[in-house]
Amino acid sequence: MVNTLTLSDINIDTTQLLDAHSLDLFLTNLASLLRIDTIYVATVCPQTFDLSILSCLQQGVFDADVVIDFKSMPCFAAYHHGYAEYEQDLASRFPQQAQLQTWQAEAYLGIRLNDSCGKPIGILSAFFPRKLSQHKLELNLIRLVAGFLEKEIQPKQATTLSIATITPDIPAGLSAYTMWLEDNIAKGRLSSWSYFLDQDRLECSDSAASIIETTNVKEINQLDALLALVDKTDKHKVLRDFQSAIVSNSTASVRSVFNITTLEGNEKRIQSDIYPIVDETGKVYRLDCISKDMTAEELTRKRASAQERILETVLATTPVGLVKLNANREIKWVNKQACKMFGYELDDFHRLREQGTLDTSSLNLYFDEDKEQFEEYYQEIYANKRNNFTLNARYRHRDGSILWTKLTVTAVRDDVNKIQYFINTIQDLTEEQDNKQRLSIIESVYRHSAEGIMLCDANEKIIDVNPAFEAITGYSAEDAIGRTHDLLRSGVHDEQFYNAISESLLKDNEWKGIIWSRDRAGDIFAQQVTLSSIKERGKLKYFFAVFSDVTEEKKTEQQIITQSNFDRLTGLPNRQYFSAEVRQVIDKSATNGQKFAILYIDIDDFKSVNNSEDFMAGDRLLIETTERLKYRSRDNDFLARIDGDEFAFIIPEVVNKRQAEVYAKQLQGVFAQAYKLSNQQRYVTASVGITMYPEDGVSVEALMQSAEQAIFEAKRKGRNQCVTFTQDLSDAAILKHQTVVELAEAIKRGSLDVYYQPIVDNITGKVDKLEALVRWHHQERGFISPAEFIPLAEEGGLIQGLGEYVLDQACCDLKILHEAGFPYIEMSINRSSLEFKTVDMQASEWLKVISSHNLPYGSITMEITESLLMDMDGQYMQRINALKQAGVKIAIDDFGTGYSSLNYLRSLPADIVKIDRSFIINIPENQQDNLLLDGIITIVHNLGMKVVTEGVETQAQLSYLQEKKCDYTQGFLLCRPIPLHALLEFITQNESVF
């Protein structure tokens, strides 16, 4: 649900409201939407406060002759203060008003209507038979409608009213708000005070004495005396609220909730509504405040909330299903366990119940042959022959399978023995049987496991072991049970080692590692151990150890470590070995006062080698590159392969960066000669990043990070580049990291915006589709280009979260557009290759988001990039086919910017091809570009796909595309990307964009 409503969010015709019938219809729709019992619109004479009712609806009936005691109703408070909101208990707040009792009004919302100069001209009042919602939906809508009505009623009132400025000093006897306030103050429920800014003078009502617990409230005559009672942790917030009220440009109150310590030393919770009062010049000269002691209410609320949470927890976590049926056996409530038993989600029941009567028949839970048995028992309850029954019953699961249960039905009756409702308690016997079988399997695994298992109590005494324990340690169960696990200690580890294990068990509930133990024969052996704790009420109750004998593995560990330091393909040292070597060179250079350089070499566009050649071509390229680099390097240089297509050098005894750059250029020269791959020659280039010790870092991490930043910059500049690390690169990396962190927070808070660019039908000129484009307006840095933060999202692992946010928001806004009268509009949403890699094979996560907004799948188009098209494999195709089968459309975005060809489209089930703007920049002037574009459009159409041309900026381009039968146009010529509210206005005003 969107937080801010517009007129398009509601099905209300706002045209020609000055017509009396239209205004009546308008109020009828508004009352129906918000469940309002009584609502009226009236003009108000600012001198006499007389009402002129324009329209009044009471419980569905219009009453043109209604008489409203305006000056003693809550409406007068709304007119006086700009708006008034009474969430509940309205009648008790205005006990003198019998009219409120007649209307059965529980809550009230009122908004003063002003003319274009800000002067009061009327009132919109709404009386509700219920309390107002917490999320302020009614207030948002009433404010929206009030703004519209202000414009509409000005011509009508201009002929009957003379506008005058309301002075701030309206007589208290005429104000219902003041009457209500004085009544509550007199009864000790509220207190009030006024603060005069220029005089720094505070006037408190007598009733304030009961709140702050003083016998002489007149002593509290300055603001500082009142603020001294405020809890120090709340004082800053209270001062901020005061300042907000002073600088506010509206008459709306500022609510401040805080704790105080009374003069008697008691702590209280206070709620204050601060109202700014302005003089004739519009300057705030006084603050009026109504304060309420919320201490008892807060305590009651906390107790009630705790009780509700306990009840919710009990009902949600009970191991049995609970179903509440009314006297007619219609389902009114179910718990989560019951939903789970029958294969439903809790939301399914809510949705089905909203659609109509929900009972066992509509859900098809009973088997036909069992219905008679159920009916017999229920009829006995109706006949008062029994009050409950229990039987083993079977139900039909949602997937059609049989669910065996133990059912207990209990009737709950009132004082006259009439059935109020039934409670069905359902126990899943199938799961119970499965549990028995599962326990049997666990017991079998425990007894036959090849790993030793030892169970100990909190005092570290052994209470059970399995046969594998006996085989590994030589101790029988009889020998071990009752003794502590110290019988396995070998003396290899000190007491500190075992204390650390105990601390880890208590803190993390688990410990894993190697323990050298001694078996019964006295031989020391290595155990690979996993220790896990079992706690009750936060205290250790048991712990168990699962272990295996890894003595032989430990013997070969040194050999494994040696092998793990070298790359299998090239035989070069790997990243781990390289890091260790850098650490040794740092130590040596620090001792001798020498410098050295680290060079990172990254093969440019290595991925295209595997894409265009067989999968072994990349390996052959890496092996040959290794030989070339070895040949060019010196004896004391250290060469390693640290990543897939990335090599690294340690170049000792380098004096300065200029010398390192010269050497780097020589290394780049090894790529000048062509590589022979798959019986053809291929030229490749490489980018180099350089960092120096000690200028750029004195640790392994700092130097390798500097080298990575340099190589990143080299890749950013293009191919075959050589970049030396500078502090600017470090600053850029810091900014990049900060941007990633802030982007993650922005995604989490939902503070990103989604804009929409129209895609226009070239024949009709109608907006037929939209492309969703994410925008980020940073609080400090302003607008950040998507070209900057989207790549960071991909690098930082945020692209999935960003994509989920955009998909959900785009679907939400598309639903709003459909309900606003544009059901034909479709939405295009970009999907990156990383998102396609991580979504499930059936793309059900995306489909679930679309269906959650009740949108047809055919209204959504997923745009994939041309690079993803080139990388297409079986898994990508499976996901695309799943989307297509559901009805989602597929579009190829920015076609022509990569290395793919039209031939790729033949095997892809795409619906739309979006031609990149680079193809139309020079049309229609450039004949070659015209021919190329004509050919693409013709071939795409012959493949049965539609064409969208992006980046159209001139009328000449548009005319040419229309002439060549291009289907759709998108570009700044027609409309820039705009937010939803502007889009609604654009579509409404432009039935045809052309």
KEFIKE-256919 format. One line per 8 residues: number of its first residue (from 1); their letters; for each residue x, y, z of C-alpha. Coordinates in steps of 0.05 Angstrom, whole numbers. Layout:
<guzas>
NUM = A = X/Y/Z | ...
</guzas>
This chain:
<guzas>
1 = MVNTLTLS = 0/0/0 | 28/68/-19 | 34/118/38 | 14/179/-3 | -51/178/-42 | -70/216/-104 | -138/226/-135 | -123/171/-184
9 = DINIDTTQ = -117/121/-127 | -192/126/-114 | -249/114/-162 | -279/184/-154 | -299/230/-211 | -272/299/-193 | -299/336/-254 | -350/392/-247
17 = LLDAHSLD = -361/385/-172 | -396/452/-170 | -456/416/-197 | -497/396/-135 | -511/326/-161 | -437/315/-177 | -416/339/-107 | -467/291/-76
25 = LFLTNLAS = -439/234/-118 | -369/254/-99 | -386/251/-24 | -422/185/-34 | -360/153/-65 | -315/183/-12 | -360/158/45 | -363/89/15
33 = LLRIDTIY = -287/86/7 | -271/107/78 | -333/79/113 | -358/148/135 | -427/153/166 | -436/229/162 | -398/277/117 | -412/348/95
41 = VATVCPQT = -380/405/56 | -399/476/76 | -376/548/68 | -366/588/131 | -377/663/142 | -313/686/177 | -350/741/216 | -410/702/242
49 = FDLSILSC = -386/631/233 | -452/613/200 | -451/550/158 | -477/545/87 | -484/471/73 | -465/453/2 | -477/378/11 | -488/333/71
57 = LQQGVFDA = -493/257/70 | -519/220/132 | -516/145/131 | -527/142/56 | -582/195/54 | -573/267/33 | -603/319/79 | -605/389/49
65 = DVVIDFKS = -640/416/111 | -593/390/164 | -578/438/221 | -510/433/253 | -490/469/317 | -424/488/286 | -395/528/345 | -401/471/395
73 = MPCFAAYH = -381/414/350 | -311/386/335 | -319/419/266 | -306/487/299 | -239/462/326 | -221/441/255 | -240/509/227 | -203/546/282
81 = HGYAEYEQ = -138/505/280 | -134/484/207 | -154/412/220 | -179/368/276 | -171/294/286 | -206/253/340 | -186/180/331 | -240/151/377
89 = DLASRFPQ = -289/163/436 | -317/225/401 | -384/226/437 | -351/222/505 | -308/282/488 | -369/323/468 | -421/297/518 | -467/358/508
97 = QAQLQTWQ = -476/342/434 | -536/295/427 | -528/299/352 | -463/259/358 | -500/206/399 | -553/202/345 | -501/194/290 | -464/142/333
105 = AEAYLGIR = -399/178/315 | -337/146/343 | -284/188/308 | -278/254/270 | -234/285/217 | -242/357/195 | -202/402/148 | -209/477/140
113 = LNDSCGKP = -216/499/68 | -176/561/48 | -176/606/-13 | -115/618/-56 | -92/672/-7 | -95/624/52 | -158/655/82 | -211/608/110
121 = IGILSAFF = -273/597/67 | -304/532/88 | -300/465/123 | -299/391/104 | -322/346/161 | -326/270/166 | -356/229/223 | -335/156/229
129 = PRKLSQHK = -372/98/263 | -304/69/281 | -236/91/306 | -187/116/255 | -132/72/226 | -61/77/252 | -29/88/184 | -68/154/172
137 = LELNLIRL = -101/131/108 | -163/172/122 | -124/235/139 | -82/230/76 | -144/223/32 | -183/277/69 | -124/325/60 | -120/308/-14
145 = VAGFLEKE = -195/319/-25 | -193/383/16 | -140/412/-30 | -184/398/-90 | -248/424/-58 | -213/489/-40 | -204/504/-114 | -275/481/-132
153 = IQPKQATT = -317/519/-81 | -283/587/-88 | -329/610/-146 | -391/588/-107 | -374/622/-41 | -349/685/-74 | -420/708/-89 | -446/697/-19
161 = LSIATITP = -389/709/29 | -343/768/42 | -275/740/60 | -243/767/123 | -183/747/162 | -196/705/224 | -163/736/284 | -126/690/332
169 = DIPAGLSA = -170/711/391 | -236/676/378 | -280/680/441 | -271/617/482 | -345/610/494 | -356/600/419 | -304/546/410 | -324/474/420
177 = YTMWLEDN = -251/457/423 | -242/504/482 | -305/478/516 | -280/407/509 | -212/427/536 | -239/464/596 | -286/406/613 | -229/356/613
185 = IAKGRLSS = -183/403/652 | -237/412/705 | -242/337/713 | -167/330/721 | -156/290/657 | -114/342/621 | -73/403/633 | -56/462/589
193 = WSYFLDQD = -6/518/586 | 14/576/542 | 84/601/528 | 94/673/504 | 158/674/464 | 175/748/468 | 164/752/543 | 193/683/560
201 = RLECSDSA = 131/675/603 | 94/610/618 | 22/605/642 | -1/537/667 | -71/516/682 | -90/495/753 | -99/424/729 | -25/421/712
209 = ASIIETTN = -12/416/787 | -38/345/789 | 9/324/733 | 73/356/758 | 51/345/831 | 57/415/861 | 12/456/906 | 32/522/873
217 = VKEINQLD = 31/516/798 | 42/591/791 | 115/581/810 | 124/546/743 | 124/611/704 | 183/601/658 | 197/549/605 | 262/528/638
225 = ALLALVDK = 225/509/702 | 180/462/662 | 238/434/621 | 276/419/685 | 225/364/699 | 238/329/631 | 282/267/631 | 351/286/606
233 = TDKHKVLR = 348/233/551 | 284/265/523 | 303/339/533 | 337/348/465 | 277/318/429 | 228/362/467 | 268/425/450 | 269/402/377
241 = DFQSAIVS = 193/394/378 | 186/464/407 | 230/492/352 | 190/454/299 | 126/485/324 | 157/555/324 | 184/551/252 | 123/514/225
249 = NSTASVRS = 86/548/169 | 21/511/184 | -28/511/241 | -20/437/251 | 2/415/320 | 68/382/338 | 62/321/383 | 116/308/434
257 = VFNITTLE = 118/247/479 | 169/245/536 | 183/225/608 | 185/272/667 | 203/268/741 | 150/305/782 | 167/351/839 | 147/293/885
265 = GNEKRIQS = 200/249/851 | 152/205/812 | 164/185/739 | 109/198/689 | 97/190/614 | 69/254/583 | 38/267/515 | 36/340/493
273 = DIYPIVDE = 5/371/431 | 38/438/416 | -2/488/374 | 32/549/343 | -10/613/349 | 5/668/300 | -9/743/300 | -37/785/243
281 = TGKVYRLD = 31/784/208 | 35/708/208 | 90/707/262 | 85/655/318 | 80/694/382 | 52/640/428 | 53/564/437 | -9/531/466
289 = CISKDMTA = -1/461/492 | -48/407/517 | -13/356/560 | -40/288/580 | -14/240/633 | -4/175/593 | 29/136/650 | -30/92/667
297 = EELTRKRA = -50/83/594 | 22/65/575 | 26/13/630 | -42/-16/611 | -21/-18/537 | 44/-54/553 | 8/-105/596 | -45/-116/543
305 = SAQERILE = 8/-121/488 | 47/-172/529 | -15/-213/540 | -32/-210/466 | 38/-232/447 | 34/-290/495 | -33/-312/467 | -9/-303/395
313 = TVLATTPV = 54/-343/410 | 14/-399/443 | -35/-403/385 | 19/-398/332 | 67/-448/363 | 18/-500/388 | 35/-567/355 | -38/-580/337
321 = GLVKLNAN = -83/-547/286 | -138/-502/312 | -199/-483/270 | -257/-439/294 | -325/-450/261 | -387/-409/273 | -453/-443/289 | -465/-455/215
329 = REIKWVNK = -396/-488/210 | -366/-433/168 | -291/-425/179 | -276/-360/216 | -206/-370/242 | -147/-418/234 | -78/-420/264 | -14/-430/224
337 = QACKMFGY = -7/-503/242 | -75/-518/213 | -56/-481/149 | 8/-521/145 | -28/-587/155 | -76/-575/97 | -22/-545/51 | -44/-472/54
345 = ELDDFHRL = -12/-406/74 | -48/-363/125 | -59/-310/72 | -95/-362/29 | -149/-370/82 | -157/-294/88 | -163/-286/13 | -212/-344/6
353 = REQGTLDT = -255/-318/63 | -259/-250/31 | -284/-282/-34 | -345/-314/0 | -367/-368/49 | -309/-411/71 | -324/-480/99 | -300/-552/93
361 = SSLNLYFD = -342/-563/31 | -315/-503/-7 | -244/-526/10 | -262/-598/-10 | -231/-624/55 | -278/-683/66 | -281/-747/26 | -352/-763/3
369 = EDKEQFEE = -355/-829/41 | -336/-795/107 | -386/-737/105 | -442/-779/136 | -400/-796/197 | -382/-723/209 | -454/-700/199 | -480/-752/249
377 = YYQEIYAN = -436/-726/305 | -451/-653/290 | -526/-666/291 | -520/-698/360 | -486/-634/384 | -541/-591/353 | -592/-636/388 | -556/-625/454
385 = KRNNFTLN = -541/-699/461 | -467/-686/467 | -421/-625/471 | -359/-654/437 | -333/-714/400 | -265/-744/383 | -249/-791/326 | -193/-810/279
393 = ARYRHRDG = -210/-774/215 | -180/-765/147 | -179/-701/106 | -160/-684/35 | -95/-645/32 | -90/-587/-17 | -47/-630/-62 | -99/-685/-61
401 = SILWTKLT = -62/-732/-14 | -94/-762/49 | -82/-729/116 | -93/-775/175 | -112/-738/239 | -142/-743/308 | -200/-694/310 | -233/-665/371
409 = VTAVRDDV = -294/-620/361 | -320/-579/420 | -381/-534/419 | -377/-468/458 | -446/-447/483 | -474/-384/515 | -513/-376/580 | -576/-403/548
417 = NKIQYFIN = -540/-463/519 | -541/-436/448 | -482/-455/406 | -437/-396/393 | -381/-430/355 | -341/-495/348 | -268/-506/363 | -235/-562/322
425 = TIQDLTEE = -170/-588/349 | -132/-628/297 | -71/-671/310 | -32/-696/250 | -22/-771/262 | 17/-778/198 | 71/-733/225 | 70/-772/291
433 = QDNKQRLS = 81/-837/253 | 136/-803/212 | 169/-780/277 | 170/-851/304 | 202/-875/240 | 251/-817/242 | 271/-832/313 | 283/-904/293
441 = IIESVYRH = 327/-881/236 | 365/-833/282 | 376/-889/331 | 401/-933/275 | 448/-879/250 | 473/-867/321 | 488/-941/331 | 518/-953/262
449 = SAEGIMLC = 555/-888/249 | 628/-893/231 | 641/-831/273 | 648/-836/348 | 593/-802/389 | 598/-784/462 | 542/-752/503 | 559/-716/568
457 = DANEKIID = 520/-679/621 | 533/-609/648 | 584/-638/697 | 624/-667/638 | 606/-738/658 | 596/-787/601 | 524/-813/599 | 525/-851/532
465 = VNPAFEAI = 572/-871/475 | 561/-907/410 | 597/-969/383 | 643/-927/339 | 668/-891/402 | 686/-959/431 | 722/-979/367 | 762/-914/361
473 = TGYSAEDA = 782/-904/434 | 785/-976/458 | 739/-959/517 | 674/-999/523 | 610/-964/541 | 614/-996/610 | 684/-968/619 | 666/-897/596
481 = IGRTHDLL = 596/-883/624 | 599/-848/691 | 670/-822/681 | 689/-753/655 | 717/-742/586 | 785/-730/617 | 799/-804/607 | 817/-785/535
489 = RSGVHDEQ = 866/-729/552 | 935/-739/522 | 974/-683/555 | 988/-651/487 | 941/-592/502 | 945/-546/564 | 887/-526/609 | 879/-460/571
497 = FYNAISES = 862/-500/508 | 805/-537/542 | 780/-473/576 | 775/-440/508 | 733/-498/483 | 686/-491/543 | 678/-416/532 | 662/-428/458
505 = LLKDNEWK = 609/-479/476 | 576/-432/525 | 579/-372/478 | 569/-402/409 | 539/-470/426 | 591/-504/382 | 665/-517/373 | 702/-550/316
513 = GIIWSRDR = 775/-569/312 | 830/-621/322 | 842/-652/391 | 900/-699/404 | 874/-754/450 | 900/-818/481 | 864/-885/472 | 859/-942/523
521 = AGDIFAQQ = 923/-974/496 | 961/-909/510 | 970/-889/437 | 961/-815/419 | 914/-802/360 | 884/-741/325 | 809/-729/329 | 770/-684/283
529 = VTLSSIKE = 717/-662/333 | 652/-625/330 | 625/-606/399 | 554/-581/406 | 516/-558/468 | 443/-570/489 | 415/-516/534 | 353/-508/575
537 = RGKLKYFF = 332/-438/597 | 400/-412/576 | 439/-460/618 | 482/-518/593 | 445/-584/602 | 483/-632/557 | 537/-631/504 | 558/-683/454
545 = AVFSDVTE = 620/-696/413 | 622/-726/343 | 692/-745/323 | 733/-786/274 | 805/-810/274 | 844/-765/227 | 914/-787/247 | 932/-811/176
553 = EKKTEQQI = 904/-747/146 | 948/-705/192 | 1009/-743/169 | 997/-720/97 | 977/-649/117 | 1045/-621/101 | 1042/-650/31 | 972/-621/21
561 = ITQSNFDR = 995/-552/45 | 1052/-554/-4 | 1006/-572/-62 | 956/-519/-42 | 1008/-464/-54 | 1013/-475/-129 | 966/-466/-187 | 950/-533/-220
569 = LTGLPNRQ = 943/-506/-290 | 1005/-463/-297 | 1049/-490/-241 | 1058/-419/-215 | 1051/-399/-142 | 979/-381/-125 | 951/-321/-86 | 964/-354/-19
577 = YFSAEVRQ = 1037/-367/-35 | 1044/-297/-67 | 1017/-264/-3 | 1066/-302/40 | 1124/-282/-7 | 1103/-209/-4 | 1105/-212/72 | 1176/-240/70
585 = VIDKSATN = 1199/-187/20 | 1169/-133/64 | 1208/-158/124 | 1272/-161/83 | 1262/-92/52 | 1246/-60/119 | 1310/-87/147 | 1353/-66/88
593 = GQKFAILY = 1317/-1/72 | 1301/-23/1 | 1242/-11/-44 | 1204/-60/-88 | 1144/-59/-135 | 1083/-104/-144 | 1053/-110/-213 | 985/-139/-227
601 = IDIDDFKS = 973/-162/-299 | 902/-175/-321 | 886/-203/-391 | 835/-158/-425 | 768/-189/-446 | 791/-259/-427 | 719/-280/-422 | 708/-271/-497
609 = VNNSEDFM = 762/-323/-511 | 721/-378/-479 | 657/-351/-510 | 684/-352/-581 | 731/-412/-576 | 725/-481/-545 | 729/-484/-469 | 802/-507/-471
617 = AGDRLLIE = 824/-446/-510 | 828/-404/-447 | 872/-455/-412 | 920/-457/-471 | 923/-381/-471 | 940/-379/-396 | 994/-432/-403 | 1027/-396/-461
625 = TTERLKYR = 1022/-329/-425 | 1057/-361/-365 | 1115/-384/-409 | 1121/-315/-442 | 1122/-279/-375 | 1173/-328/-347 | 1218/-316/-407 | 1214/-240/-400
633 = SRDNDFLA = 1223/-238/-324 | 1289/-234/-286 | 1317/-288/-240 | 1299/-251/-176 | 1229/-232/-198 | 1172/-271/-166 | 1114/-290/-213 | 1047/-318/-191
641 = RIDGDEFA = 978/-331/-218 | 931/-300/-167 | 864/-305/-203 | 832/-335/-265 | 862/-286/-316 | 906/-246/-268 | 981/-252/-256 | 1025/-216/-206
649 = FIIPEVVN = 1099/-198/-201 | 1143/-179/-143 | 1198/-135/-173 | 1253/-125/-121 | 1303/-67/-117 | 1260/-18/-158 | 1281/53/-143 | 1220/92/-165
657 = KRQAEVYA = 1153/86/-200 | 1181/109/-266 | 1228/49/-267 | 1169/3/-250 | 1127/33/-307 | 1183/19/-357 | 1188/-53/-334 | 1112/-60/-337
665 = KQLQGVFA = 1112/-37/-410 | 1164/-90/-425 | 1119/-143/-394 | 1060/-118/-435 | 1103/-130/-496 | 1097/-206/-488 | 1025/-199/-512 | 1044/-166/-578
673 = QAYKLSNQ = 1054/-233/-612 | 991/-269/-634 | 967/-332/-598 | 949/-393/-638 | 883/-420/-611 | 839/-472/-645 | 877/-467/-711 | 871/-392/-715
681 = QRYVTASV = 911/-333/-691 | 884/-286/-637 | 913/-222/-610 | 902/-204/-537 | 924/-146/-493 | 934/-138/-418 | 925/-82/-368 | 976/-70/-312
689 = GITMYPED = 969/-40/-243 | 1031/-18/-204 | 1043/-5/-131 | 1107/11/-92 | 1134/-6/-24 | 1137/33/22 | 1103/93/-11 | 1036/58/-23
697 = GVSVEALM = 1034/12/37 | 1077/-26/87 | 1033/-87/96 | 1013/-144/51 | 940/-124/53 | 954/-50/38 | 1000/-65/-21 | 954/-117/-52
705 = QSAEQAIF = 895/-71/-43 | 934/-14/-76 | 952/-59/-134 | 879/-80/-142 | 857/-8/-143 | 909/8/-196 | 888/-50/-240 | 815/-32/-231
713 = EAKRKGRN = 830/38/-256 | 870/10/-315 | 811/-34/-335 | 764/25/-327 | 805/67/-376 | 802/13/-429 | 847/-41/-456 | 923/-46/-455
721 = QCVTFTQD = 931/8/-401 | 984/15/-348 | 965/53/-284 | 1007/69/-223 | 973/74/-155 | 962/144/-128 | 927/170/-66 | 870/193/-110
729 = LSDAAILK = 855/121/-127 | 853/105/-53 | 805/162/-41 | 763/138/-99 | 763/67/-69 | 741/95/-2 | 685/135/-35 | 666/73/-74
737 = HQTVVELA = 661/32/-10 | 622/86/25 | 575/90/-34 | 563/15/-32 | 547/19/43 | 500/77/34 | 467/43/-26 | 454/-19/16
745 = EAIKRGSL = 422/24/69 | 380/61/17 | 355/-5/-11 | 339/-29/59 | 301/35/77 | 266/37/9 | 290/109/-3 | 306/98/-77
753 = DVYYQPIV = 258/125/-129 | 231/89/-189 | 218/133/-250 | 182/112/-313 | 196/130/-386 | 138/121/-434 | 144/75/-494 | 97/102/-547
761 = DNITGKVD = 60/64/-602 | 83/94/-668 | 15/85/-700 | -34/109/-646 | 12/155/-607 | -13/123/-542 | 33/106/-484 | 31/31/-490
769 = KLEALVRW = 89/11/-446 | 135/39/-392 | 207/25/-374 | 222/25/-299 | 286/63/-283 | 314/68/-213 | 339/136/-187 | 378/154/-125
777 = HHQERGFI = 377/223/-95 | 431/224/-41 | 418/269/18 | 487/300/14 | 514/285/-55 | 449/299/-93 | 430/259/-154 | 476/198/-165
785 = SPAEFIPL = 475/171/-235 | 452/99/-245 | 514/90/-288 | 553/98/-223 | 513/61/-171 | 486/2/-211 | 556/-26/-227 | 572/-17/-153
793 = AEEGGLIQ = 510/-56/-135 | 533/-113/-180 | 604/-112/-150 | 578/-106/-79 | 528/-162/-83 | 469/-114/-78 | 440/-122/-147 | 392/-177/-125
801 = GLGEYVLD = 363/-134/-70 | 360/-73/-116 | 325/-114/-169 | 274/-141/-120 | 259/-70/-96 | 250/-43/-167 | 207/-103/-188 | 161/-96/-128
809 = QACCDLKI = 154/-20/-134 | 143/-23/-210 | 88/-76/-201 | 56/-35/-146 | 55/28/-189 | 31/-11/-250 | -28/-36/-209 | -44/37/-191
817 = LHEAGFPY = -42/55/-265 | -89/-2/-283 | -138/18/-229 | -133/91/-251 | -163/72/-319 | -102/50/-359 | -106/-27/-357 | -72/-35/-424
825 = IEMSINRS = -5/-6/-402 | 53/-56/-395 | 116/-50/-353 | 187/-65/-376 | 237/-81/-320 | 312/-91/-330 | 343/-156/-305 | 419/-164/-300
833 = SLEFKTVD = 458/-227/-314 | 474/-233/-240 | 399/-233/-224 | 387/-287/-276 | 443/-329/-244 | 413/-326/-174 | 339/-332/-187 | 311/-402/-181
841 = MQASEWLK = 305/-444/-243 | 230/-432/-250 | 237/-357/-236 | 182/-367/-184 | 210/-312/-140 | 196/-260/-194 | 129/-291/-214 | 107/-290/-141
849 = VISSHNLP = 121/-214/-136 | 79/-202/-199 | 21/-245/-175 | 23/-213/-106 | 0/-148/-139 | -55/-184/-177 | -24/-166/-243 | -29/-209/-306
857 = YGSITMEI = 38/-239/-324 | 29/-212/-395 | 33/-141/-369 | 106/-149/-349 | 166/-150/-396 | 235/-172/-371 | 291/-136/-407 | 357/-174/-413
865 = TESLLMDM = 422/-146/-438 | 457/-166/-501 | 516/-191/-460 | 470/-240/-425 | 446/-262/-493 | 517/-279/-512 | 528/-318/-447 | 463/-356/-456
873 = DGQYMQRI = 467/-428/-432 | 417/-482/-415 | 403/-455/-345 | 390/-385/-371 | 344/-413/-424 | 306/-454/-373 | 292/-391/-332 | 271/-352/-394
881 = NALKQAGV = 225/-409/-417 | 193/-411/-347 | 178/-336/-352 | 151/-344/-423 | 106/-403/-403 | 77/-360/-348 | 61/-305/-398 | 118/-256/-383
889 = KIAIDDFG = 148/-222/-444 | 223/-220/-460 | 259/-160/-490 | 331/-154/-514 | 357/-87/-488 | 409/-42/-522 | 414/-88/-582 | 475/-74/-625
897 = TGYSSLNY = 522/-49/-570 | 557/-116/-558 | 586/-170/-602 | 524/-210/-615 | 491/-218/-681 | 420/-223/-706 | 433/-297/-711 | 429/-302/-635
905 = LRSLPADI = 356/-281/-638 | 335/-342/-677 | 344/-388/-616 | 316/-340/-564 | 241/-335/-549 | 243/-259/-547 | 182/-215/-559 | 215/-147/-567
913 = VKIDRSFI = 283/-121/-592 | 304/-52/-566 | 352/-19/-614 | 406/23/-581 | 405/99/-593 | 474/95/-627 | 439/67/-689 | 394/128/-698
921 = INIPENQQ = 438/187/-680 | 454/202/-753 | 388/183/-785 | 358/202/-832 | 418/243/-857 | 467/184/-860 | 447/136/-915 | 491/78/-888
929 = DNLLLDGI = 459/83/-820 | 390/85/-853 | 404/21/-891 | 431/-14/-829 | 371/6/-787 | 322/-14/-842 | 355/-83/-846 | 351/-95/-771
937 = ITIVHNLG = 277/-74/-768 | 260/-120/-827 | 297/-181/-798 | 267/-172/-729 | 197/-166/-758 | 209/-229/-800 | 228/-265/-735 | 159/-246/-707
945 = MKVVTEGV = 185/-195/-657 | 168/-122/-643 | 219/-65/-648 | 229/-9/-597 | 278/46/-616 | 311/80/-557 | 341/150/-552 | 296/186/-602
953 = ETQAQLSY = 309/261/-594 | 287/295/-659 | 223/298/-699 | 262/277/-761 | 283/213/-727 | 212/198/-705 | 183/211/-774 | 234/165/-806
961 = LQEKKCDY = 220/109/-755 | 145/115/-767 | 157/112/-842 | 198/47/-833 | 143/14/-792 | 183/13/-727 | 132/-9/-674 | 149/34/-614
969 = TQGFLLCR = 190/96/-597 | 224/115/-531 | 265/178/-520 | 270/249/-493 | 233/276/-553 | 169/245/-526 | 181/244/-451 | 238/239/-401
977 = PIPLHALL = 236/189/-343 | 186/217/-292 | 157/195/-225 | 89/163/-219 | 49/225/-202 | 77/263/-262 | 67/202/-306 | -7/199/-287
985 = EFITQNES = -14/272/-307 | 24/261/-371 | -18/202/-393 | -83/236/-374 | -66/299/-414 | -37/263/-474 | -85/212/-504 | -37/215/-564
993 = VF = 34/238/-552 | 45/258/-625
</guzas>
